[in-house]
Amino acid sequence: MKLSERQKQIVDESIKLIANSGIQSLTIKNISQAIGVSEPAIYRHFKSKFDIIMAVLSSFEAISEFVFTDVEKEELSSIGKIKKFLFDRYERFVQNPEMAKVMFSEAVFEDDPKYSEKMLSIMHQHGMKMRTIIVEGQNKNEIRKDIDAKELFRIIFGSMRLLVTQWCLSNFNFDLIQEGSQLWESVKQLIRVE
């Protein structure tokens, strides 16, 4: 779904509202006040709050698709591709901490089965693409083969998610890029072939 500039603005403000005050604060009234337009103006761009939340989730999906496409274009080892994806995430989160808070708050979306389904679909897509990169690395003898690709994916991304969650809960009180670099060095030691 291609968004207009106003729709992007609505999505960005919605992410901020959810991140700072919870999904219950995401109302058409609050969005319109944050942007400085009337409530009917919001409805000209989205039919409902549901459509806005789905656009938020779709924006996360689009960012990931863009990064995966970018990663595949480069001549990198499988470990290099994984690193590029992870550090793209860290850099985006530093630039937009609200995105990190919302993206890693599945609980925000679990009350509605359609939101949960969309979030799970995004997670499965990421998992499939990353497992493909891991298997490629295993086939090239870059990544260890004695651990299943699905489990390696969980190790790599589970540790990244934990770090980002700690960063969010600490009110962004440490250098995410630096801590992410240290974590990556440890993860790389665990997954690569010696």
CORZIHU-V226513 format. One record per helix or strand of 3 or more residues. SS is the DSSP state (h for helix, s for strand). FROM is the first residue (numbers start at 1). LEN is the number of residues. If there is no record, write none. Layout:
# CORZIHU-V226513
[[SS	FROM	LEN] [SS	FROM	LEN]]
This chain:
# CORZIHU-V226513
[[h	5	17] [h	23	3] [h	28	8] [h	39	5] [h	49	25] [h	78	18] [h	97	7] [h	106	4] [h	113	27] [h	149	21] [h	176	16]]
